[in-house]
Structures are given as C-alpha cells and as structure tokens.
Amino acid sequence: MLVSSRATVVSAANFKRISSCSCSSSSLFFKKKKRVGWSRRMEDKKDLLATSATASSVAAQPLQDADALIDSVETFIFDCDGVIWKGDKLIDGVPETLELLRSKGKRLVFVTNNSTKSRKQYGKKFETLGLNVNEEEIFASSFAAAAYLQSIAFPKDKKIYVIGEEGILIELELAGYSYLGGPEDGGKKIELKPGFYMEHDKDVGAVVVGFDRYFNYYKVQYGTLCVRENPGCLFLATNRDAVTHLTDAQEWAGGGSMVGALVGSTQREPLVVGKPSTFMMDYLANKFGISKSQICMVGDRLDTDILFGQNGGCKTLLVLSGVTSLSMLQNPNNSIQPDFYTSKISDFLSLKAANV
C-alpha cells in the first residue's frame, strides 16, 4: 500500500508555516494567495514523498519479544478500526491486552480517522464494547478538525461548510463555530435546467470533508463553490483513507472517496488534519507531555497509521487484523516498513507467555 502522491498533510513545520502566513488576522487570513498556496502545496507533496521513500530501508520484523517492546515505551497509541474493532465487533483478546498494558503503567491513547462520531460518542462505543476508556484518551479526526481551526484562530464570524456526519458537527459546535451542511444536506437535490444558478453562502471560510454516508451531488457543488469562489476559503479533510470497516464483513469506500470528489472539482489539495498528518501527534505530545521517542504507534494501515508514527518519530507496530495483509507489507513496491508487525494486538499476551 503506497502513499498517494496527491496527499497534502499538516507536518509540524508546515503547520507553523500555514498558521503564521494565513491566520495572523482575519483580513490577512482571507487574502488570496494563489501562487504562494500552490508553492506550499508543491513543497508539502515533496516532503511527504521524501518521507515515504525514506521511511524505512529495513524490512519490518515479526514481533517476537513483546516485553522488550512494552518496556521500551511509555505510551501506546492505538488506531481503532481494524485494531480494536471491526465495525461493531470487538477483535478477540483486546480487553485482556489493554488490561495488561495498563497494569504495566502504560498510557493508552486511541486515535481514529473516522470522523462520523465525536469523542463523547466514541466513549460510548468503547463502553458498549465493554472497554473502560476515558474520553480524554480518545482523539477522532472530527475533533482534530475543530482543534486545527482553533489552533489557527479561525474567525468565529466565519462559517464552516461540512461534508460529513454528526461527529464533525458536534466537535465544531463545542469549539464555538457556526456551520452548515452535514446530514441535513443529504436529501437535497439539484434540478439542472437551463439558466439554473446555485447560490451559496459567501461567509463560508472553510469546507471540512470527512466520511459521509449521505454524500451527494448537491454537497459536491456547494463545497466546490465555497472553495473556488469565497476568498481565502480553507479546504480541510479529516482523512484520505481509501477504505474503512463499517462492518466486519467487508471493506467499504472510505472518506478519501468524498475528499477525492472535491479535489477533482476544485483542483485543490486539502489540508489533512487526521493521520498521517503530524498535527494530532503534536497535539497529543503537548497535551500529555509525551516524548515522541517513548511512543509506540499501533495500527493496521501503512499509509496512515504507520506513516503517522514514523512522521512523529515513534516506534511502529503493524497489526494484520485490518486493512493490510502480510503480502501487502512485503510487496516490493511498498516503501513503508514498520519496526515490527504481528497478527493482532492480543499477540502481546501469547508472546509474553511464550517468553516466560
């Protein structure tokens, strides 16, 4: 699984550059900077391609000494879909594994690119699955979108058009932002007839795109008009995941398919606030005072989870319980190699027992 050359992520350096050049004031933030913006996007692409090409020249090793890995870090960051659960079904051995890590004094953090739920809603899902996880330990890309806008002092008098679901709306509202769109626009249709002209709100200063089961042509056109015609309008993506686990039966088209539609119509690349952008990693490190070298990122995706960990300078563990298979990992065309790989996180238990 290779990193798309079209991805634009918010690295720590790019985050500072974007913040300083576009958000020092409301007027400066909304000036047109087409040439500068294009150059910045080209630099971001080069940075990401260089990172993916040099991410690891050493082939990943199968995890054999679980204790050694556990003892080498203070914090484990877990992806959720494909690692903790698939759809609404818990993956075998997860509760016991998390209990083991907590008993060893490890901090656990759960990061998901799925933007359909807010942090509070994810807390309820963990509870429903029988897992004791604090809301403060959960970081969804819906929250990341709101946190990013806050970090750049996005003007509160500007609106946000959302192509996505309830999770994004809840987090934006908690952050004090006005929004439109979301599921409410899922039933709207456009009747194309001679002379038809679609109006849009000129006060929209950002379009946020996430996974959306109510995606339609109305949303594509509305978001496109905002991005193309509203001066300085931001184009943010919660993630660009190609597929996701909506059920445990098969893979489903992910948020990247919705983002791709806007990329095609606007001819602009989004700022990605979810994985593999380092924005969430930097946020987590600052919030908890975590040294990134003392973190192990555990995930099932090479181009989001593992690259997210590598971009942040963390140890990385790929689990084969989700999207990535062993053949995909060992494909000669795959340049993203984690430090270790194993079948599922409950291997911590069996490997520990084997080493006793």
C-alpha positions as CSV (number, residue, x, y, z in Angstrom):
1,M,0.0,0.0,0.0
2,L,1.7,3.2,-1.2
3,V,1.2,6.8,-0.1
4,S,-0.8,8.8,-2.6
5,S,1.4,11.4,-4.3
6,R,-1.6,13.7,-4.1
7,A,-1.8,13.8,-0.3
8,T,-1.1,17.1,1.5
9,V,-0.6,16.6,5.2
10,V,0.0,19.1,8.0
11,S,3.5,18.4,9.3
12,A,4.8,20.3,12.3
13,A,6.8,22.7,10.0
14,N,4.0,23.1,7.5
15,F,1.6,23.7,10.4
16,K,3.7,26.6,11.7
17,R,4.1,28.0,8.2
18,I,0.4,27.7,7.4
19,S,-0.6,29.3,10.8
20,S,1.8,32.2,10.5
21,C,1.1,33.1,6.9
22,S,-2.6,32.7,6.8
23,C,-4.1,33.4,10.2
24,S,-2.4,36.3,11.9
25,S,-5.5,38.3,11.5
26,S,-8.9,37.9,9.9
27,S,-8.0,40.2,6.9
28,L,-4.7,38.6,6.3
29,F,-6.2,35.1,6.6
30,F,-8.7,35.7,3.9
31,K,-6.4,37.3,1.3
32,K,-5.9,35.5,-2.0
33,K,-2.5,33.8,-2.2
34,K,-2.9,31.5,-5.1
35,R,0.8,31.5,-6.1
36,V,2.0,31.1,-2.6
37,G,-0.6,28.4,-1.8
38,W,0.4,26.5,-4.9
39,S,4.1,26.6,-4.0
40,R,3.3,25.5,-0.5
41,R,1.3,22.5,-1.7
42,M,4.1,21.5,-4.0
43,E,6.6,21.7,-1.1
44,D,4.2,19.6,1.1
45,K,4.0,16.9,-1.6
46,K,7.8,16.7,-2.0
47,D,8.1,16.5,1.8
48,L,5.6,13.6,2.0
49,L,7.1,11.7,-0.9
50,A,10.6,12.1,0.5
51,T,9.3,10.8,3.9
52,S,7.6,7.8,2.4
53,A,10.5,6.9,0.2
54,T,13.0,7.0,3.1
55,A,10.6,6.0,5.9
56,S,12.4,2.7,6.5
57,S,15.0,1.0,4.4
58,V,14.9,-2.1,6.7
59,A,12.2,-4.7,6.2
60,A,9.8,-4.9,9.1
61,Q,10.5,-7.7,11.6
62,P,7.9,-10.0,13.1
63,L,7.3,-9.1,16.8
64,Q,8.9,-11.8,18.9
65,D,9.7,-10.2,22.2
66,A,6.6,-8.4,23.4
67,D,8.1,-7.5,26.8
68,A,11.0,-5.7,25.2
69,L,8.7,-3.5,23.1
70,I,6.4,-2.8,26.0
71,D,9.3,-1.9,28.3
72,S,10.9,0.4,25.7
73,V,8.0,2.9,25.6
74,E,5.7,4.8,28.0
75,T,2.7,5.3,25.7
76,F,0.8,3.2,23.2
77,I,-1.3,4.9,20.6
78,F,-3.9,2.6,19.0
79,D,-5.8,3.0,15.8
80,C,-9.4,1.8,16.4
81,D,-10.9,0.4,13.2
82,G,-9.1,-2.9,12.3
83,V,-7.1,-2.8,15.6
84,I,-9.6,-2.6,18.4
85,W,-12.8,-3.5,16.5
86,K,-14.2,-4.1,13.1
87,G,-17.5,-2.4,12.6
88,D,-19.3,-3.0,15.9
89,K,-17.5,-6.2,16.7
90,L,-14.6,-6.3,19.2
91,I,-11.4,-8.1,18.0
92,D,-10.5,-11.1,20.1
93,G,-8.2,-10.5,23.0
94,V,-8.4,-6.7,23.1
95,P,-9.8,-6.2,26.7
96,E,-7.1,-8.5,28.2
97,T,-4.3,-6.8,26.1
98,L,-5.3,-3.3,27.2
99,E,-5.6,-4.5,30.8
100,L,-2.0,-5.9,30.6
101,L,-0.6,-2.7,29.3
102,R,-2.4,-0.6,31.9
103,S,-1.1,-2.9,34.7
104,K,2.4,-2.1,33.5
105,G,1.7,1.6,33.9
106,K,1.5,2.4,30.2
107,R,-0.5,5.4,28.9
108,L,-3.1,4.4,26.3
109,V,-4.4,6.7,23.6
110,F,-6.9,5.9,20.9
111,V,-6.7,7.8,17.6
112,T,-9.1,7.2,14.8
113,N,-9.5,8.8,11.3
114,N,-13.2,8.0,11.4
115,S,-15.0,11.4,11.7
116,T,-18.6,10.1,12.0
117,K,-18.5,10.3,15.8
118,S,-17.4,12.9,18.4
119,R,-15.1,12.0,21.2
120,K,-18.1,11.6,23.5
121,Q,-19.8,9.3,21.1
122,Y,-16.7,7.2,20.7
123,G,-16.5,7.0,24.5
124,K,-20.0,5.4,24.4
125,K,-18.9,2.9,21.8
126,F,-16.0,1.8,23.9
127,E,-18.3,1.4,26.8
128,T,-20.8,-0.6,24.8
129,L,-18.0,-2.9,23.7
130,G,-17.1,-3.4,27.4
131,L,-13.9,-1.3,27.3
132,N,-13.1,1.2,30.1
133,V,-11.7,4.1,28.1
134,N,-11.7,7.7,29.3
135,E,-13.0,10.4,26.8
136,E,-9.7,12.2,27.3
137,E,-7.9,9.2,25.9
138,I,-9.8,9.4,22.6
139,F,-8.8,11.5,19.6
140,A,-11.0,11.3,16.5
141,S,-10.4,13.2,13.3
142,S,-13.7,15.0,13.9
143,F,-12.1,16.6,17.0
144,A,-8.8,17.2,15.0
145,A,-10.7,19.4,12.5
146,A,-12.1,21.6,15.3
147,A,-8.8,21.7,17.1
148,Y,-6.9,22.7,14.0
149,L,-9.3,25.6,13.3
150,Q,-8.9,26.7,16.9
151,S,-5.1,26.5,16.6
152,I,-5.1,28.9,13.7
153,A,-7.6,31.3,15.3
154,F,-10.1,30.7,12.6
155,P,-12.5,33.7,12.8
156,K,-15.7,33.0,14.7
157,D,-17.7,35.2,12.4
158,K,-17.0,32.9,9.5
159,K,-19.0,29.7,8.8
160,I,-17.9,26.2,8.0
161,Y,-19.5,24.0,5.4
162,V,-19.4,20.4,6.4
163,I,-19.4,17.4,4.1
164,G,-19.5,14.7,6.7
165,E,-21.6,13.4,9.6
166,E,-22.7,14.3,13.1
167,G,-19.3,13.8,14.8
168,I,-17.8,16.8,12.9
169,L,-20.8,19.0,13.7
170,I,-20.7,18.2,17.4
171,E,-17.0,19.0,17.7
172,L,-17.3,22.3,15.8
173,E,-20.2,23.3,18.0
174,L,-18.2,22.5,21.1
175,A,-15.4,24.7,19.7
176,G,-17.9,27.6,19.2
177,Y,-18.1,27.6,15.4
178,S,-21.1,28.1,13.2
179,Y,-21.6,25.5,10.5
180,L,-24.0,24.4,7.7
181,G,-24.3,21.3,5.7
182,G,-23.7,17.8,7.1
183,P,-26.5,15.2,7.1
184,E,-29.1,17.9,6.7
185,D,-28.0,18.4,3.1
186,G,-28.1,14.7,2.4
187,G,-31.7,14.8,1.0
188,K,-31.2,17.9,-1.1
189,K,-31.2,17.6,-4.9
190,I,-30.3,19.8,-7.8
191,E,-32.6,20.2,-10.7
192,L,-30.4,21.0,-13.7
193,K,-32.4,23.2,-16.1
194,P,-31.5,26.0,-18.5
195,G,-30.2,29.1,-16.6
196,F,-30.1,27.4,-13.2
197,Y,-27.7,29.2,-10.9
198,M,-26.9,27.7,-7.5
199,E,-26.4,30.2,-4.7
200,H,-24.0,29.7,-1.8
201,D,-23.2,31.4,1.5
202,K,-20.3,33.9,0.9
203,D,-19.5,33.8,4.7
204,V,-18.2,30.3,4.5
205,G,-14.5,30.4,5.3
206,A,-13.7,26.7,5.4
207,V,-15.0,23.5,3.9
208,V,-14.4,20.4,6.0
209,V,-14.8,17.0,4.3
210,G,-15.0,13.7,6.2
211,F,-16.6,10.3,5.7
212,D,-20.2,10.9,4.6
213,R,-22.9,8.2,4.0
214,Y,-25.2,11.0,2.8
215,F,-22.8,12.2,0.2
216,N,-24.5,13.6,-2.9
217,Y,-24.1,16.0,-5.9
218,Y,-25.6,18.9,-4.0
219,K,-22.8,18.7,-1.4
220,V,-20.1,18.4,-4.1
221,Q,-21.4,21.5,-5.9
222,Y,-21.9,23.6,-2.7
223,G,-18.5,22.8,-1.3
224,T,-16.9,23.4,-4.7
225,L,-18.5,26.9,-4.9
226,C,-17.3,27.8,-1.5
227,V,-13.7,26.7,-2.1
228,R,-13.4,28.2,-5.6
229,E,-15.4,31.4,-5.1
230,N,-15.0,32.5,-1.4
231,P,-11.7,34.4,-1.0
232,G,-9.3,32.5,1.3
233,C,-11.7,29.6,1.9
234,L,-9.9,26.7,3.5
235,F,-10.3,23.1,2.3
236,L,-9.8,20.6,5.1
237,A,-10.0,16.9,5.1
238,T,-10.3,14.7,8.2
239,N,-8.5,11.9,6.3
240,R,-8.0,10.4,2.9
241,D,-8.5,6.7,3.8
242,A,-9.4,4.7,0.7
243,V,-11.4,2.2,2.6
244,T,-12.9,1.7,6.1
245,H,-14.5,-1.0,8.2
246,L,-18.2,-0.1,8.5
247,T,-18.9,-3.8,9.1
248,D,-16.8,-6.8,9.9
249,A,-17.9,-8.5,6.7
250,Q,-16.0,-6.4,4.1
251,E,-14.2,-3.2,3.4
252,W,-16.2,-0.1,2.4
253,A,-15.3,3.0,0.5
254,G,-13.6,5.5,2.9
255,G,-13.5,9.2,3.4
256,G,-10.9,9.5,0.7
257,S,-13.5,9.0,-1.9
258,M,-15.5,12.0,-0.7
259,V,-12.4,14.1,-0.5
260,G,-11.4,13.0,-4.0
261,A,-14.6,14.4,-5.4
262,L,-13.8,17.9,-4.1
263,V,-10.2,17.6,-5.2
264,G,-11.4,16.9,-8.7
265,S,-13.9,19.7,-8.9
266,T,-11.8,22.4,-7.1
267,Q,-8.4,21.4,-8.5
268,R,-7.0,22.0,-5.0
269,E,-5.4,19.7,-2.4
270,P,-6.8,19.7,1.1
271,L,-5.0,20.1,4.4
272,V,-5.3,16.7,6.1
273,V,-5.7,17.0,9.9
274,G,-6.0,13.3,10.6
275,K,-3.4,10.6,10.1
276,P,-0.7,10.7,8.7
277,S,-0.6,14.4,9.4
278,T,1.5,15.1,12.5
279,F,-1.0,17.7,13.7
280,M,-2.7,15.1,16.1
281,M,0.7,13.7,17.1
282,D,2.0,17.2,18.1
283,Y,-1.3,17.9,19.9
284,L,-1.1,14.6,21.9
285,A,2.6,15.2,22.7
286,N,1.8,18.7,24.0
287,K,-1.3,17.7,25.9
288,F,0.2,14.8,27.8
289,G,3.8,15.9,27.8
290,I,4.8,12.8,25.9
291,S,8.3,12.3,24.5
292,K,7.6,11.0,20.9
293,S,10.5,8.6,21.2
294,Q,8.6,7.0,24.1
295,I,5.5,6.3,22.0
296,C,4.6,3.2,20.0
297,M,2.0,3.7,17.3
298,V,-0.1,0.6,16.7
299,G,-2.2,0.4,13.5
300,D,-3.4,-1.7,10.6
301,R,-2.7,0.8,7.8
302,L,0.7,1.5,6.3
303,D,-0.1,4.9,4.6
304,T,-1.9,6.4,7.6
305,D,-1.1,4.7,10.9
306,I,2.5,3.6,10.3
307,L,3.4,6.7,8.4
308,F,1.7,8.8,11.2
309,G,4.0,7.1,13.7
310,Q,7.1,7.4,11.6
311,N,6.4,11.1,10.8
312,G,6.2,11.7,14.5
313,G,9.4,9.9,15.4
314,C,7.7,7.0,17.2
315,K,8.2,3.2,17.2
316,T,5.6,1.5,15.0
317,L,3.8,-1.8,15.1
318,L,1.6,-3.0,12.3
319,V,-1.2,-5.5,13.1
320,L,-2.6,-7.7,10.3
321,S,-6.1,-7.7,11.7
322,G,-7.4,-4.9,9.5
323,V,-6.7,-3.5,6.1
324,T,-3.0,-4.6,5.5
325,S,-2.1,-8.2,4.7
326,L,1.3,-9.7,5.0
327,S,1.6,-9.8,1.2
328,M,0.9,-6.1,1.0
329,L,3.5,-5.4,3.6
330,Q,6.1,-7.5,1.9
331,N,5.2,-6.2,-1.6
332,P,8.5,-4.9,-3.3
333,N,6.6,-1.7,-4.2
334,N,5.8,-0.9,-0.6
335,S,8.2,1.6,0.8
336,I,6.6,2.0,4.2
337,Q,8.0,-0.5,6.7
338,P,7.1,-0.5,10.4
339,D,9.5,-1.5,13.1
340,F,7.5,-4.7,13.8
341,Y,4.4,-6.5,12.7
342,T,2.1,-9.1,14.2
343,S,-1.3,-10.6,13.6
344,K,-3.3,-8.8,16.3
345,I,-2.6,-6.8,19.5
346,S,-3.6,-9.8,21.6
347,D,-0.3,-11.3,20.4
348,F,1.2,-9.3,23.3
349,L,-0.4,-11.9,25.6
350,S,0.7,-15.0,23.7
351,L,4.2,-13.7,23.1
352,K,4.6,-12.8,26.8
353,A,3.5,-16.3,27.8
354,A,5.9,-17.8,25.4
355,N,8.8,-15.8,26.8
356,V,8.1,-16.7,30.4
